[in-house]
Amino acid sequence: MTFRPGQSGNPSGRPLGSRNKRTILAGQLRQDANAANAVNAAQLVPIVIALAGLRDRTALQVCMDIICPAKARAPAFELPRMATATDAVPVMNAIVQGVSNGDLSPREAAKLARRVERRARRLRARHSAIGSVETISMPKPASPT
């Protein structure tokens, strides 16, 4: 069946509650690993190698995340103070400099950049809310008579 131009092939969208392949596979691996240690890292290595040979990137990534998860370490990296939304620019420059110096990994930099972006948004919203309150509460100038 062909679809007319501009018409979706799935007009009702993805069904509610459906899970992607990665989530399903991760759940199965965790169940197997937790069920009386049925699967351990040593048993997963040949499976990972076989999946890599089959080029199943999703399964490979899930297995590797379980075998050797990325360590969440707090980067020993000093950022400039961010008091206003415009201070986000020097903070982002410091993050880029940290990556180029090797002080931050790209993943750590991405996390920090998302935090800076959220903080800047909150500061902008707070500033605009304060500005609207000031305009509302300012007394009207006296009219000359």
Buried (B, 14 or more C-beta within 10 A) or exposed (E): EEEEEEEEEEEEEEEEEEEEEBEEBBEEBEEBBEEEEEBEEEEBEEBBEEBBEEEBEBBBBBBBEBBEEEEEEEBEBEBEEBEEBEBBEEBBEBBEEBBEEEBBBEEBBEBBBEBBEEBBEEBBEEEEEEEEEEEEEEEEEEEEE
